[in-house]
């Protein structure tokens, strides 16, 4: 048993052989060398199988030369058989048959002798006789002395048997005869393949090593690490994706730090104010008059409002908020929200221009959440509009959806800040106070609510000031579904997001 990265034991039998190698480079090199070795082996077998028949010519020539040698040893110059033929011919590797001019065997080494008809042809003057008996082929030549045929000599050699087994046996025999040449060539090819594999593996695995080093740096909290993109293949795409992920993580880490700092600051301000007043009361510096208590209550409400907004935003982003979807008329809702905002900011003298057509179909949304979105957008527009300014609300139908826009005639938003205005605690003008510029959570809540409805929200600069747009589905697109699901089409249906 061996432990894995988390300390849990892994059975050795469950590990693949390559898993024992320490690096991708070593694994890739091993795979290349193994592939080359298998290719060489298969090539050797294929070549041996293809050339197995060419070895017959060599065997035939060898047998013919051996027959000539036996012919010289078996008969003397006068044509008489040599003495002690068994001693002379017994050491030869293959079977041998020696006959005299009458066809009588002088030395017999064949288990199954050549046909008598062939022997008769040689003794009658034929220069050569060849044939096959089982898996044994033979070559026969006449013995001529003083221009007379005094006998004949046959030499046998083994040949391939029929069928698959014969082909395999002959191939194996051919490979055995040249094994050392194959061994040298294979070793040379493996050495070259190993060198090329190391070079190729180093280049192929360099992005992986770069990413491994960057991951180790990121594990220590250093999210600025990037890896170079050297190619357009899968490794290059992986490196590009890794850089994108690292950028996202760096941004998230920055937002996390900013969130902690902002939340700490936002919570500290009212708590510090309440604490200062309480300490003054305890020290007798201030008297508990209604004005002082009103300030403390205001700071406590600010603290409670901030905590509620944070909890609301957390639930929206985690999808743990049930939406009560129903058809909602936009124009009356905008009028009611505008009156609420005007009461809270009556000192600014900002006017609302409601340009939403009465015949516009209702949107399919959660009334309270949509109220929250429009209130945040209108409050933001009122806050940044100059005294006596105008806030314009419009809504148009667009392919089964409704696009709502809220535009003020304030200073607008710099283009570099437009993608960031919906981030938590983000403010375009950092010099503005929280009482004047808000907490920076309202637009983040608005984005989460709109996205929970399946819509989208964005900011842009209008003709004069800033314009916020968001898109929601119209109520008509879901009326048929509501009728099919319930007899009462106006019944509110909870949907968890």
Buried (B, 14 or more C-beta within 10 A) or exposed (E): EEEEEEEEEEEEEEEEEEEEBEEBBBBBBBBBBBEBBEEBEEBBBEBBBEEBEEBBEEBBEBBBEBBBBBBEBBBEEEBEBBEEBEEBBEEBEBBBBBBBBEEEBBBEBBEEBBEEEBBEBBBEEBEEBBBEBEEBBBBBBBBBBEEEBBBBBBBBBBBBBEEEEBBBBBBBBBBEEBEEEBEEBBEEBBEEBBEBBBEBBEEBBBBBBBBBEBEEBBEEEEBEBBBEBEEEEEBBEBBEEBBEEBEEEBEEBEBEEBBEEBBEEBBEBBEEBBEBBEEEBEEEEBEEEEEBEEEBEEBBEBBEEBEEBBEBBEBBBEEEBEBEBBBBBBBEBBEEBBEEBBEEBEEBEBBBEBBBEEEBBBBBBBBEBBBBBBBBBBBBBBBBBBEEBBBBBBBEBEEEBBBBBBBBBBBBBEEEBBEEBBBBBBBBEEEEEBEEBBBBBBBBBBBBBBBBBEBBBBBBBBEBBBBBBBBBBBBBBBBEEBEEEEEEBEEBBEEEB
